[in-house]
Amino acid sequence: MFFHFTGKCYIFLSLLVLSACSSNPTLMPTPNVFVNTHYLENDIPEALRETSMELIYVTDRGTSQKKNITYDASRSSSIAYGVAKVNFGDKSLPWSELLAQSNLQERSADLTYVLEQVDEQGRFPLSPYKFKIVEDRLQIDEEILERKSFHENRLNSQINQRLKNSNKKDVILFVHGFNNTFNESVFTLAGIWHFMKRQGVPVVYSWPAAAKGFNAYFADKESGQFTIFHLKETLRLLFKNPEIEKIHIIAHSRGTDVVTTTLRELIIENRASGGNPRKYLRIENLILAAPDLDFGIIKQRLMAEQFGPAFGKITIYTSQEDSALGISQWLTNGLSFGRLNTKDVNKNEQNIFNSVGNVSLIKVPKSGGFIGHDYFHSNPAVSSDLINLILYNAAPGSKERPLKKLENNFWSLGFDYLIDK
């Protein structure tokens, strides 16, 4: 009876740890890369040299009835899209001051995020789509196809307008993890995009996470399965847009399961039709940050399906000090991909990683804070590597990414990474 009781208490406390998040997020710490080489105005597209930031969003969250909350953790059967405008609590903050603060490790200004405006611009038809069988072939209802095409074109038009302001004709798609609200997902990508010198078009894909209650983690896990079809539809419209040269996907925590499951299905679908997913997907970087994935499942569902060759580079950020993934690992009784170590990869798996040649596992140092799960943007060393990876498409060990080579496909970085000594 005692062990049963303490087990329940541990699960409850574990979920509290997994649920912990900042109620007043601020602009992410200045990445190490800007300590010696400054964040300069001339590097920012002229049309984007202002304090506020606009990000495109796509979501299948339900609409909230609460004040100051646009979308909540409930599920919607239709995909909504629009523009989210991010600013800072100090409305008088000029662009010149934000520029100055973006070069400081210790800031003197309050850069607390504010979601100033959410403008929903359209909504796709409800899914599942109505269909019929014509001569032994499945055919979606023509009216639904027309409405779907209208919204695809409208969303791609928004993306193309923003591509005109960027030197890089790329899209940066962010898929958040467990217990992240809509606002938090927008804020996270806003910070990353800001320090990417506002190049490319930032797109937030926000699925129905942040459920409440004792079973929140498991409810979010199921919502991650719910959203797969909608994410496939979103990616398909990006793949069809000829104005987009490259796509970079950043997935965090449980979002890595959402993304890899979605991409696996798209890859199988494309190969079955005789296509080449490397050309069709145009995904230059697939970044899995602190992946909340079972390594055994990764081996059988991704490696066995020859997942890797469909991408330019796959980068996995791992940490043995990630408390959230330690708890997830305990709850599921499996080896977490986000806590993978060199000794966890056998000879056969090493050979597969080496033969693919585009998979890098980056071991990161222990981050500040109790949980250490959001290090991909809160740790200035890790965020620097991520930014240089996307901006320069640099290989590990290159001048732009001077990572330390470990065994096999493993690399490491320290706290002083990209700080000139």
C-alpha positions in Angstrom: 0.0 0.0 0.0 2.9 2.3 0.9 4.6 1.8 -2.5 1.4 2.2 -4.4 0.8 5.5 -2.7 4.3 6.8 -3.1 4.3 5.7 -6.8 1.1 7.8 -7.3 2.8 10.8 -5.6 5.9 10.4 -7.8 3.8 10.4 -10.9 1.9 13.5 -9.8 5.2 15.3 -8.9 6.7 14.2 -12.2 3.8 15.6 -14.2 4.2 18.9 -12.3 7.9 19.0 -13.3 7.0 18.2 -16.9 4.3 20.9 -16.8 6.5 23.6 -15.5 6.8 26.7 -17.7 7.4 30.4 -17.6 4.3 32.5 -17.0 6.1 35.7 -18.2 8.5 34.7 -21.0 11.2 37.1 -22.1 13.3 37.3 -25.2 15.7 34.3 -25.2 19.3 35.0 -23.9 21.7 36.5 -26.5 23.4 33.6 -28.3 27.1 33.2 -27.8 27.6 33.9 -31.5 26.8 37.5 -31.0 29.2 38.1 -28.1 32.1 38.7 -30.4 30.4 39.3 -33.7 27.6 41.7 -33.1 24.0 41.5 -34.1 24.0 44.3 -36.7 21.2 46.4 -38.2 22.6 45.9 -41.7 22.1 42.2 -41.4 18.4 42.6 -40.9 16.0 43.1 -43.9 15.2 46.8 -44.0 11.4 46.2 -43.9 11.8 44.2 -40.7 13.8 46.7 -38.7 11.2 47.3 -36.0 10.6 46.2 -32.5 7.5 44.1 -33.2 7.6 40.8 -35.1 4.9 39.1 -37.3 4.8 35.3 -37.5 2.5 33.2 -39.6 0.8 30.5 -37.6 -1.2 27.3 -38.4 -3.2 25.6 -35.7 -5.8 23.0 -35.0 -6.4 24.2 -31.4 -9.9 25.0 -30.4 -10.9 28.7 -30.0 -10.8 29.9 -26.5 -13.6 31.9 -24.7 -11.2 33.3 -22.1 -9.9 36.8 -22.2 -6.5 37.3 -23.8 -6.4 33.6 -24.9 -7.1 33.1 -28.6 -6.6 29.3 -28.8 -6.6 26.7 -26.0 -5.8 23.0 -25.5 -9.1 21.8 -27.0 -9.1 20.2 -30.5 -10.5 21.7 -33.7 -11.4 19.6 -36.7 -10.4 22.4 -39.0 -7.0 24.1 -39.5 -6.9 27.8 -38.8 -4.1 30.1 -40.0 -3.2 33.7 -39.6 -0.6 36.2 -38.4 0.5 36.6 -34.8 2.2 40.0 -33.9 4.7 39.8 -31.0 5.9 42.9 -29.2 7.4 43.6 -25.8 5.8 44.9 -22.6 7.5 48.2 -22.8 5.6 49.7 -25.7 8.0 52.6 -25.9 11.0 50.4 -26.6 12.6 51.7 -29.8 14.2 49.4 -32.5 17.6 50.9 -31.7 17.3 49.8 -28.0 16.2 46.3 -29.0 19.2 46.1 -31.3 21.5 47.2 -28.5 20.0 44.7 -26.0 20.3 41.9 -28.5 24.1 42.2 -28.1 24.2 42.0 -24.3 24.6 39.0 -22.1 23.3 41.0 -19.2 20.4 43.1 -20.3 19.3 46.4 -18.8 15.8 46.5 -20.4 12.7 44.5 -19.7 12.1 42.4 -22.8 9.0 40.5 -21.7 6.9 39.3 -24.6 3.4 40.5 -25.3 1.2 38.9 -28.0 -0.1 42.1 -29.3 -2.5 40.8 -32.0 -3.7 37.5 -33.4 -5.3 37.8 -36.8 -7.0 34.6 -38.0 -7.2 34.9 -41.8 -8.8 31.7 -42.8 -9.9 28.2 -41.8 -9.7 25.0 -43.9 -12.8 22.7 -44.3 -13.6 20.4 -41.5 -11.8 17.0 -41.5 -12.4 14.2 -42.2 -13.2 15.5 -45.7 -16.3 14.2 -47.4 -15.4 11.7 -50.2 -17.0 9.2 -52.6 -15.8 6.2 -54.6 -15.8 6.7 -58.4 -14.7 3.8 -60.6 -12.9 2.2 -57.6 -11.0 5.4 -56.8 -11.5 7.6 -53.8 -12.4 11.2 -54.7 -12.8 14.1 -52.2 -15.9 16.2 -52.7 -15.3 18.9 -55.3 -16.7 21.7 -53.2 -14.3 20.7 -50.4 -11.4 20.6 -52.8 -12.2 24.1 -54.1 -12.4 25.5 -50.5 -9.2 23.7 -49.6 -7.4 25.0 -52.7 -8.6 28.6 -51.9 -7.1 28.5 -48.4 -3.9 26.8 -49.6 -3.3 29.6 -52.1 -4.2 32.3 -49.5 -1.8 30.9 -46.9 1.0 30.5 -49.5 0.4 34.0 -50.7 1.1 35.3 -47.1 4.3 33.3 -47.1 5.4 34.6 -50.5 4.8 38.2 -49.5 7.2 37.7 -46.6 9.7 35.8 -48.7 10.2 39.1 -50.7 11.6 40.7 -47.6 14.2 38.0 -47.0 17.6 37.2 -48.7 16.9 33.6 -47.9 13.8 32.2 -49.6 13.3 29.7 -46.8 10.6 28.7 -44.3 11.4 28.0 -40.6 8.7 25.8 -39.2 8.5 25.3 -35.5 6.5 22.5 -33.8 6.4 22.8 -30.0 6.2 20.2 -27.3 4.2 19.1 -24.3 2.3 21.7 -22.3 3.1 24.6 -24.5 0.4 27.1 -25.0 -0.3 28.8 -28.4 1.3 32.0 -27.0 4.4 30.2 -25.8 4.9 28.5 -29.1 4.8 31.9 -30.9 7.2 33.5 -28.4 9.7 30.7 -28.8 10.0 31.0 -32.6 9.9 34.8 -32.4 13.1 34.8 -30.4 14.8 32.2 -32.6 13.8 34.1 -35.7 14.9 37.4 -34.3 18.4 36.0 -33.7 18.4 34.4 -37.1 18.6 38.0 -38.3 15.0 37.8 -39.3 15.8 35.8 -42.4 13.3 33.4 -44.0 9.7 33.2 -43.1 8.8 32.0 -39.5 5.8 29.6 -39.3 4.5 28.3 -36.0 2.5 25.0 -36.1 0.6 24.9 -32.8 -1.2 21.7 -31.9 -3.6 21.2 -29.0 -1.1 20.9 -26.1 -1.2 22.2 -22.6 -4.2 20.1 -21.3 -5.0 20.5 -17.6 -5.2 17.9 -14.8 -3.4 14.8 -13.5 -3.4 13.1 -16.9 -2.2 16.2 -18.8 0.9 14.5 -20.3 -1.1 11.6 -21.6 -3.8 13.9 -22.9 -1.2 15.9 -24.8 0.3 12.7 -26.1 -3.0 11.8 -27.7 -3.5 15.3 -29.1 -0.1 14.8 -30.8 -1.6 11.9 -32.6 -4.8 13.8 -33.4 -2.8 16.6 -35.2 -0.9 14.3 -37.6 -3.3 14.7 -40.6 -3.5 18.5 -40.2 0.3 18.8 -40.1 0.5 16.6 -43.2 -1.9 19.0 -45.0 0.2 22.0 -43.9 3.4 20.4 -45.1 1.9 19.4 -48.4 0.9 23.0 -49.2 4.5 24.1 -48.4 5.9 21.4 -50.6 3.8 22.7 -53.5 4.9 26.3 -53.2 7.6 26.9 -55.8 8.7 30.1 -54.2 10.1 28.3 -51.1 13.6 27.1 -51.8 14.3 25.3 -48.5 12.3 24.3 -45.4 13.9 24.0 -42.0 11.9 22.2 -39.3 12.6 22.7 -35.6 10.7 20.2 -33.4 10.9 20.2 -29.6 10.0 17.5 -27.0 6.7 15.7 -27.8 6.6 17.8 -31.0 9.4 15.6 -32.3 7.0 12.6 -32.3 4.4 14.7 -34.1 6.9 15.7 -36.8 8.6 12.4 -37.3 5.4 10.4 -37.5 4.0 12.9 -40.0 7.1 12.9 -42.1 7.4 9.1 -42.1 3.9 8.9 -43.6 4.7 11.5 -46.2 7.9 9.8 -47.2 6.2 6.4 -47.6 3.4 8.0 -49.6 5.9 9.8 -51.9 8.1 6.8 -52.5 5.0 4.6 -53.2 4.1 7.0 -56.0 7.6 6.7 -57.5 8.8 10.0 -56.2 12.1 11.2 -54.5 11.2 12.6 -51.1 14.6 14.4 -50.9 13.5 16.6 -53.9 9.8 16.6 -53.1 10.0 17.6 -49.4 12.9 20.2 -49.8 13.6 19.9 -46.1 17.1 21.0 -45.7 17.3 20.7 -41.9 15.2 18.5 -39.6 16.2 19.6 -36.1 15.0 17.4 -33.1 15.6 19.3 -29.9 15.3 17.3 -26.7 13.2 14.7 -28.5 10.7 12.9 -26.3 10.9 9.7 -28.3 11.6 6.1 -27.5 14.9 5.1 -29.1 13.6 1.6 -29.7 10.7 3.0 -31.7 13.1 5.3 -33.6 15.1 2.3 -34.7 12.1 0.3 -36.0 9.8 3.1 -37.3 12.4 5.5 -38.8 15.8 3.8 -39.3 14.1 0.7 -40.7 12.1 2.8 -43.1 15.3 4.6 -44.4 14.0 7.8 -43.0 17.3 9.8 -43.1 18.0 10.1 -46.8 14.9 12.2 -47.3 16.5 15.2 -45.7 19.6 17.4 -46.1 20.7 17.2 -42.5 19.1 15.7 -39.4 20.4 17.2 -36.1 19.5 15.8 -32.7 20.2 17.8 -29.6 20.6 15.5 -26.5 21.3 16.0 -22.9 21.9 13.5 -20.1 20.8 16.3 -17.7 17.3 16.7 -19.1 15.1 16.1 -16.1 11.9 16.2 -18.0 13.0 13.5 -20.4 14.3 11.5 -17.4 10.8 11.5 -16.0 9.3 10.7 -19.4 11.7 7.8 -19.6 10.7 6.5 -16.2 7.0 6.8 -17.0 7.3 4.9 -20.3 10.1 2.5 -19.2 12.1 3.1 -22.4 15.3 4.8 -23.5 14.6 8.4 -24.4 16.2 9.5 -27.7 16.8 12.9 -26.1 19.1 11.4 -23.5 21.0 9.1 -25.9 24.6 8.5 -25.2 27.4 7.0 -27.3 27.2 3.7 -25.4 23.5 3.3 -26.3 24.2 2.9 -30.0 25.2 -0.6 -31.1 27.5 -1.5 -34.0 24.6 -2.1 -36.5 23.0 1.3 -35.6 26.4 3.0 -35.9 26.9 1.6 -39.4 23.4 2.8 -40.4 24.1 6.3 -39.1 27.5 6.3 -40.9 26.1 5.1 -44.2 23.4 7.7 -44.2 26.0 10.4 -43.4 23.6 13.2 -42.6 22.7 12.5 -39.0 24.5 14.4 -36.1 23.8 13.9 -32.4 24.9 16.9 -30.4 25.5 16.4 -26.7 24.9 19.7 -24.8 26.1 20.7 -21.4 23.8 20.9 -18.4 21.5 24.0 -18.7 20.5 26.3 -16.0 17.2 25.7 -14.1 15.7 22.7 -12.5 14.3 21.0 -15.6 16.9 21.7 -18.4 14.5 20.8 -21.2 14.2 24.1 -23.2 18.0 24.4 -23.8 17.7 24.7 -27.5 16.7 28.4 -27.1 17.5 29.1 -23.4 21.2 28.0 -23.6 23.2 30.6 -25.5 25.7 27.9 -26.7 23.1 25.6 -28.1 21.0 28.4 -29.7 24.2 29.6 -31.4 24.7 26.2 -33.0 21.1 26.0 -34.1 21.2 29.4 -35.6 24.4 28.9 -37.5 23.1 25.5 -38.8 20.1 27.1 -40.4 21.7 30.4 -41.5 24.8 28.8 -43.1 23.7 25.2 -43.5 27.1 24.4 -41.9 28.3 20.9 -41.2 29.4 19.9 -37.7 33.1 20.6 -37.3 33.1 23.4 -39.8 34.3 27.0 -39.1 30.8 28.1 -38.4 30.1 25.1 -36.2 33.3 24.1 -34.5 31.8 21.2 -32.5 34.1 18.7 -30.8 34.0 15.2 -32.5 33.2 12.3 -30.1 32.5 8.7 -31.2 30.6 7.8 -34.3 28.0 10.5 -35.1 28.2 12.2 -31.7 29.5 15.7 -31.2 29.7 18.0 -28.2 29.7 21.7 -27.4 30.6 23.6 -24.2 29.3 26.6 -22.5 31.9 28.8 -24.2 31.0 27.5 -27.7 31.5 30.2 -30.4 32.9 32.7 -27.9 36.4 33.7 -29.0 38.9 33.3 -26.3 
